[in-house]
Amino acid sequence: MNLKDLKLDLPKTWQEFSRLKGENQIVIRLRHINPEINIAPELAKGYGEGKSISESESIVYHGISTRRGEGMKDFFEGITKMAESGLTPGVTPTSVQNLKNQYQKADVDISGKYDSDVIISIAKFPDEKSAGAQLLSFQILPTQGFTEMPVPGMEKTGIKNLGELLKSDYYKSAMKSSLSKEQMKQLEKGLPKMQEEIEKASKQIKEQYKKLKAETGAQYYEGKYLGFPAVFVRTENPKFKQYSAPKPLKSSGKTMEVSGGGGKVKPSKYLEMCLGIRVNNFVVSGSLLSMLSTLPPGNTFCHSLTKSQTKIETEKIEGKIYRTTHILPVASTLAAEGYFNKDEVEKILNKLFALLKG
């Protein structure tokens, strides 16, 4: 499949923002439309906010707590009011506008229209073995460094990794065919230094990983996602430790230890992140994959952004009837309201993988 001809089938809540095309790789930037831009005015009001229609009739709005707000739009509206007030030295309308310009030049959305900005990277390799080696590098590089990195296409030579390749005669003989005598001389002169730097960097990576593992329990491992080979990293969840830690309970002047929890929903023991997935001779990676495990399912409860229900309350005081109309939110789900959710992302990925699989 020619990656340049790849077309993503996106839900209406997503937009392709940009695409970088190479010979064997494309990087696609996607944005998710913030559903809260369409919130009904009566639901956007503060909880319990009301207004009088007449002496005996009023309306009370029971607004909802939205999940995201309008991101950078809310931020800039806040600091603009701060600048206009003149109460904060150094924050002026001009400085706020300059900051806005910087964000816009960096293609950061400040309109509030989008609530997520993600990347999908798709790389094509000559065969499945080469793609598998690239996928494996997502596990090896952060734990063992450059020297242990597999080199695609070297299987028949007996060379297992980059460290062995740089020390082998095969590397020099292969380079001779593409370099002039002078260039080859410079390569041979600089090769020992390059090997030394790579080994030094690899040693540092191993030490950093050892420290990270001790602090967070980080583990890189191979598995499957949506039926395809994948590489993951897993760390201990600090919230799980807090939840499970014994909590002191005072009784009769003595302190007793009791198990944690306090009736709250038990958090997962680990935080997991998908680093890459191989589909035939393609490797897919990017921030859309890495955030998958943090996304809630589409059937997660939330309030409707557009629908409400009415409840009328009447009260008789000193012979006079007073009427209050309550505007109440109704139950819904993330998927129904158009929020960013795991099911929706998996549908996008399944369609992409079907295209790559052919």
matplotlib code that plots the C-alpha trace (Angstrom):
import matplotlib.pyplot as plt

x = [0.0, 1.2, 1.1, 0.7, -2.7, -3.9, -7.3, -8.5, -12.2, -12.9, -16.1, -17.7, -16.2, -12.7, -10.7, -7.4, -5.4, -2.1, -0.1, 3.6, 4.5, 7.8, 8.7, 7.9, 6.3, 3.4, 2.7, -1.0, -2.1, -5.7, -8.0, -11.1, -14.0, -14.9, -18.6, -19.0, -19.1, -22.7, -23.9, -27.4, -27.4, -29.7, -27.3, -24.2, -25.6, -24.3, -26.0, -29.1, -28.9, -32.4, -34.5, -37.9, -40.6, -43.2, -43.9, -45.2, -43.2, -39.5, -37.1, -34.2, -31.4, -29.6, -26.6, -24.1, -20.4, -18.8, -15.8, -13.4, -14.5, -13.1, -9.4, -7.2, -10.2, -11.1, -7.5, -7.2, -10.5, -9.4, -6.0, -7.6, -10.0, -7.0, -5.0, -8.0, -8.5, -4.9, -4.6, -1.7, 1.6, 3.2, 0.0, -1.3, -3.6, -0.5, 1.3, -1.8, -2.0, 1.7, 1.2, -1.9, 0.2, 2.9, 0.4, -1.2, 2.2, 2.8, -0.6, -2.0, -5.8, -7.0, -10.5, -11.9, -13.2, -11.0, -10.3, -7.5, -4.6, -3.0, -0.5, -0.6, 2.7, 2.7, 6.0, 6.4, 9.2, 10.3, 9.0, 7.4, 10.8, 12.1, 8.9, 9.1, 12.7, 11.5, 8.6, 11.1, 13.3, 10.5, 11.2, 15.0, 16.1, 14.7, 15.9, 19.2, 20.3, 21.6, 24.1, 21.4, 19.1, 18.2, 19.4, 16.8, 18.2, 21.2, 19.8, 21.7, 25.0, 24.8, 24.9, 22.4, 22.5, 23.9, 26.9, 28.0, 27.4, 29.7, 32.5, 32.2, 34.1, 30.7, 29.9, 33.2, 32.9, 29.3, 30.3, 33.2, 30.7, 29.1, 32.0, 35.0, 38.5, 38.8, 35.3, 36.2, 39.4, 37.5, 34.9, 37.6, 39.3, 36.1, 34.5, 36.2, 35.0, 31.5, 31.5, 32.7, 29.9, 27.2, 28.4, 28.5, 25.0, 23.7, 25.3, 23.5, 20.2, 20.6, 21.3, 18.4, 16.0, 17.3, 16.5, 13.1, 12.2, 13.1, 11.0, 7.9, 8.2, 8.4, 8.3, 8.5, 6.9, 5.5, 1.8, -1.1, -3.6, -6.7, -5.2, -1.8, 1.7, 2.4, 4.9, 3.8, 5.2, 3.6, 4.2, 2.8, -0.2, 0.5, -3.3, -3.5, -0.8, -2.6, -5.9, -4.4, -2.2, -3.4, -5.2, -5.1, -8.3, -8.6, -10.4, -10.4, -7.3, -5.3, -4.5, -5.5, -4.5, -7.4, -7.3, -7.6, -10.4, -12.9, -15.7, -14.1, -13.8, -10.6, -8.0, -6.1, -2.8, -0.8, -0.8, -0.2, 0.8, 0.9, 4.1, 3.6, 1.7, 2.8, 0.3, 2.0, 5.1, 3.8, 4.5, 1.9, 2.9, 2.1, 0.3, -3.2, -1.9, -0.1, -3.2, -5.5, -5.3, -6.3, -9.5, -12.9, -15.3, -18.0, -20.8, -19.4, -22.0, -22.2, -25.0, -26.5, -25.1, -28.3, -31.2, -32.9, -36.1, -38.6, -40.0, -42.6, -42.9, -45.8, -46.2, -49.1, -48.1, -50.8, -53.3, -51.0, -49.6, -46.0, -44.6, -41.0, -39.9, -36.7, -34.6, -32.8, -30.0, -30.6, -28.3, -26.3, -23.0, -19.7, -20.3, -23.8, -22.5, -19.5, -16.7, -13.3, -13.6, -11.8, -14.4, -14.4, -10.6, -10.5, -12.9, -10.6, -7.6, -9.5, -10.4, -6.8, -5.4, -7.8, -6.4, -2.8, -3.6, -5.0]
y = [0.0, 3.5, 5.6, 8.8, 7.6, 6.6, 8.1, 8.0, 7.4, 9.7, 10.2, 13.6, 14.7, 14.5, 16.5, 15.9, 19.1, 18.3, 15.6, 15.2, 12.8, 11.0, 8.1, 5.4, 7.3, 9.7, 11.7, 12.7, 15.3, 15.0, 17.3, 16.3, 18.8, 19.9, 19.0, 21.7, 24.4, 23.3, 23.3, 24.6, 28.0, 27.0, 24.1, 26.3, 28.5, 28.1, 25.5, 27.0, 30.2, 31.7, 34.5, 35.9, 36.0, 37.7, 38.3, 34.8, 32.9, 32.1, 29.7, 28.0, 26.5, 23.5, 23.7, 20.9, 20.5, 20.2, 17.9, 20.1, 23.7, 25.5, 25.1, 27.9, 30.0, 30.1, 30.8, 33.8, 35.2, 35.0, 36.7, 39.3, 40.4, 40.4, 42.7, 45.0, 45.4, 46.8, 45.0, 42.7, 44.4, 43.1, 41.6, 44.1, 43.7, 44.0, 41.2, 39.0, 39.6, 38.8, 35.5, 34.7, 35.4, 33.0, 30.2, 30.7, 30.6, 27.2, 26.0, 25.7, 26.0, 28.9, 29.1, 26.4, 24.5, 21.5, 19.6, 17.2, 17.4, 14.0, 12.4, 9.1, 8.1, 5.2, 3.8, 1.3, -1.3, -3.8, -6.8, -8.0, -8.8, -5.3, -3.9, -6.3, -5.1, -1.5, -2.3, -4.2, -1.1, 0.7, -1.8, -2.1, 1.6, 2.9, -0.1, -1.2, 1.7, 2.0, -0.9, -3.5, -2.1, -4.7, -3.9, -4.9, -7.1, -8.3, -11.7, -13.7, -12.1, -13.2, -9.6, -9.2, -5.5, -2.0, -2.5, -5.6, -4.0, -1.0, -3.4, -5.7, -5.8, -6.1, -2.5, -1.2, -3.3, -2.1, 1.5, 1.3, 0.9, 4.2, 6.4, 7.8, 6.9, 10.2, 9.7, 6.1, 7.3, 9.8, 7.2, 4.7, 7.5, 8.6, 5.1, 4.3, 7.7, 7.1, 3.6, 5.0, 7.7, 5.1, 2.8, 5.7, 6.8, 3.2, 2.9, 6.1, 4.8, 1.5, 3.4, 5.8, 2.8, 1.1, 4.2, 4.6, 1.0, 1.3, 4.4, 3.5, -0.2, 0.6, -2.4, -2.5, -5.6, -7.2, -8.0, -7.5, -4.7, -5.1, -8.5, -7.1, -7.3, -4.3, -2.9, -1.4, 0.3, -0.2, 1.8, 1.5, 3.8, 6.3, 6.6, 2.9, 3.1, 6.0, 4.0, 0.8, 2.4, 1.7, 4.7, 5.6, 5.2, 6.7, 4.6, 4.8, 7.1, 4.6, 4.6, 1.6, 0.7, 0.0, -0.7, 2.2, 2.9, 5.0, 3.8, 5.4, 3.6, 1.5, 2.8, 0.3, -1.0, 0.0, 2.7, 1.3, 3.0, 1.5, 2.6, 1.0, -1.6, -3.7, -4.4, -6.6, -4.5, -1.3, 0.2, 2.6, 4.9, 8.3, 10.1, 8.7, 5.2, 6.2, 7.8, 4.9, 3.3, 6.6, 7.1, 6.2, 3.9, 5.5, 4.4, 6.4, 8.5, 12.3, 14.9, 15.7, 19.0, 19.8, 18.1, 19.0, 18.2, 20.5, 20.1, 22.5, 23.1, 25.1, 26.5, 28.3, 31.0, 33.1, 32.2, 33.1, 30.4, 30.7, 28.6, 27.6, 25.9, 23.9, 23.2, 19.9, 18.0, 14.5, 11.5, 10.7, 9.0, 10.3, 8.7, 10.2, 13.7, 13.5, 13.4, 11.9, 8.2, 4.9, 3.1, 5.9, 5.8, 2.0, 2.3, 4.7, 2.4, -0.7, 1.0, 2.1, -1.4, -2.9, -0.6, -1.4, -5.1, -5.0]
z = [0.0, -0.9, 2.3, 0.3, -0.8, 2.7, 3.7, 7.2, 7.8, 10.7, 12.8, 12.4, 15.8, 14.4, 11.8, 10.1, 10.8, 8.9, 7.3, 6.8, 3.9, 3.4, 1.1, 3.6, 6.5, 7.2, 10.3, 10.7, 13.2, 14.3, 16.4, 18.3, 18.3, 21.8, 22.2, 24.9, 22.3, 21.6, 25.2, 25.7, 27.3, 30.2, 31.1, 31.0, 33.8, 37.3, 39.5, 41.2, 39.2, 38.8, 37.5, 38.3, 35.6, 37.8, 41.4, 41.8, 39.2, 38.8, 37.0, 38.5, 36.3, 37.6, 35.4, 34.8, 35.6, 32.2, 31.8, 29.8, 29.4, 26.4, 27.1, 25.9, 25.1, 28.7, 29.7, 27.3, 28.4, 32.0, 31.5, 29.1, 31.9, 34.3, 31.9, 31.4, 35.2, 35.5, 38.9, 37.7, 36.9, 33.8, 32.3, 29.7, 26.7, 24.5, 26.3, 26.1, 22.4, 21.9, 23.8, 21.6, 18.5, 19.7, 20.3, 16.9, 15.1, 16.9, 15.5, 19.1, 19.1, 21.3, 19.9, 22.2, 19.2, 19.9, 23.1, 21.9, 19.5, 18.7, 16.3, 14.4, 12.8, 10.2, 8.9, 6.1, 6.1, 3.4, 5.2, 8.5, 10.0, 9.6, 11.0, 13.9, 14.6, 14.6, 17.0, 19.3, 19.4, 21.4, 24.1, 23.8, 23.3, 26.6, 28.7, 27.1, 24.9, 21.3, 21.4, 21.8, 19.1, 16.4, 12.9, 10.3, 7.4, 9.4, 10.4, 7.8, 8.8, 12.4, 13.6, 16.4, 17.2, 16.4, 18.8, 17.0, 13.6, 14.3, 15.4, 12.5, 9.2, 7.5, 8.3, 6.8, 3.7, 3.2, 3.6, 1.1, -1.8, -1.1, 0.2, -1.5, -0.2, 1.7, 3.2, 4.2, 5.8, 7.9, 8.8, 10.0, 12.0, 13.7, 14.2, 17.5, 18.9, 17.7, 19.2, 22.5, 22.5, 21.7, 24.4, 26.9, 26.0, 26.3, 29.7, 30.9, 29.5, 31.4, 34.6, 34.1, 33.5, 36.6, 38.6, 36.9, 37.5, 41.2, 41.6, 39.5, 38.7, 35.0, 32.7, 28.9, 27.4, 24.3, 23.9, 21.6, 21.0, 18.9, 17.8, 16.5, 18.0, 20.3, 22.8, 26.1, 29.1, 32.5, 35.7, 39.2, 39.8, 42.6, 43.2, 43.8, 46.5, 48.2, 48.0, 49.4, 52.1, 55.7, 57.3, 61.0, 62.9, 66.4, 69.0, 72.8, 72.7, 70.7, 67.0, 65.0, 61.4, 58.9, 55.2, 52.8, 50.3, 52.1, 49.8, 46.6, 43.3, 43.4, 40.9, 38.7, 40.1, 37.0, 34.4, 30.9, 27.7, 24.2, 22.4, 19.0, 17.0, 14.0, 11.2, 8.6, 7.5, 9.0, 12.4, 14.0, 16.9, 18.2, 21.0, 20.0, 20.9, 24.1, 25.6, 24.9, 28.3, 30.0, 28.0, 29.5, 27.6, 25.5, 27.8, 30.8, 32.4, 31.9, 31.6, 28.3, 26.8, 24.9, 26.6, 29.9, 31.7, 33.5, 37.0, 38.2, 41.9, 43.5, 46.9, 48.6, 51.0, 52.7, 50.1, 47.2, 44.8, 43.9, 41.0, 40.4, 37.2, 37.6, 34.5, 35.3, 33.4, 32.1, 32.0, 28.9, 27.9, 26.6, 23.2, 22.8, 23.7, 21.4, 24.1, 23.4, 24.4, 24.0, 21.9, 19.3, 19.1, 18.7, 15.8, 14.1, 14.7, 13.5, 10.2, 9.8, 10.6, 8.0, 5.4, 6.3, 6.4, 2.9]

ax = plt.figure().add_subplot(projection="3d")
ax.plot(x, y, z, "-o")
ax.set_aspect("equal")
plt.show()
